Amino acid sequence: MSILDIRVLGDPILREETTPVVQVTEELRTLVADMFETMYVAKGIGLAAPQVGRKERLAVIDVDEDPFVIINPEILHAEGKSKAEEGCLSIPDIYGDVERPAVVRIRAMNLDGDLFEVDADDLLARCLQHEMDHLDGKLFVDYLSVLKRRAALSKWAKNKDKYPGLIRKLSRDPTRTHEHPDEEL
Ligand SMILES: [Zn+2]
């Protein structure tokens, strides 16, 4: 398995639509395995294909030690409202409160090509929606109020120089300390 580079805010691929997967190939399985590896090294709980520079409509998720991949996911049902702080592996060190439906049911394909459904609430519901947004070129900062978004983006403008070429390089033993209590998606 390989650790992939993570694209950070400013890379146009994070704003592009993804393409539905038509067939699960060996290459796709390798991509998914590499994405899991990358997500774990980055200490994230979700990672979508555009974050590693890919156009496939898929994401990997692991909330509460229950890893799974969602391929061509769709939301079947959403209800309630919940507000909580989010971060993103593609926008390091920036956090903001995002309101989303509290409960969702999604349908997606797994690596066997079979459809499955997930009923989720709490952090898993938030994570699924955050990752599915990535597949449509949407980022959590888009949900912030004008003032909070402006503050987040100006903080990001100062951080950005740490990521030459808008690429976040990871190593297996990250020196970056994870002092923030919330997990990144
Ligand atoms: Zn994200």
Residues whose N, C-alpha, C, O or C-beta is under 5 A from the ligand:
A	BS01	ZN	G87 C88 L89 L185
